[in-house]
Amino acid sequence: MTSKSKATSTDTKTGAADAAQPGEMLPAMGAAGATADAAGADTPAADAGNAWPTPTPPTVIVKGPAKGRWRIGRQFGTEPVSIPATELTNEQYDALVADPELLVTIADAPY
């Protein structure tokens, strides 16, 4: 009768550690393990540092008349002015849209 024993290896920093059997995963150790623990148990350690960047907010593009038009402390003319939506308050956006001399367009990134 043969008995199977788990192979062990020695890590110089942490001492004895179980060696992975084929097809078996071991928990991450060190900084990668701490990152995985902070990210959640279901997140692999390798993916924890590769978080997706936050999406780019939409942009408000405003064109004005040839003579120019001041609104919300900005000047608008025939050249389009791009304003990230996060820089505008609701009142500022409403003032731009309500002005009949301004052409206001919303563009999602990429634009």
LINJOBEL-V699878 format. One record per helix or strand of 3 or more residues. SS is the DSSP state (A for helix, B for strand). FROM is the first residue (numbers start at 0). TO is the last residue. If there is no record, write none. Layout:
ss: [SS SS]
from: [FROM FROM]
to: [TO TO]
This chain:
ss: [B B A A B B B B A A B]
from: [7 14 29 44 58 68 73 80 84 89 102]
to: [10 17 38 47 62 70 75 83 86 97 106]
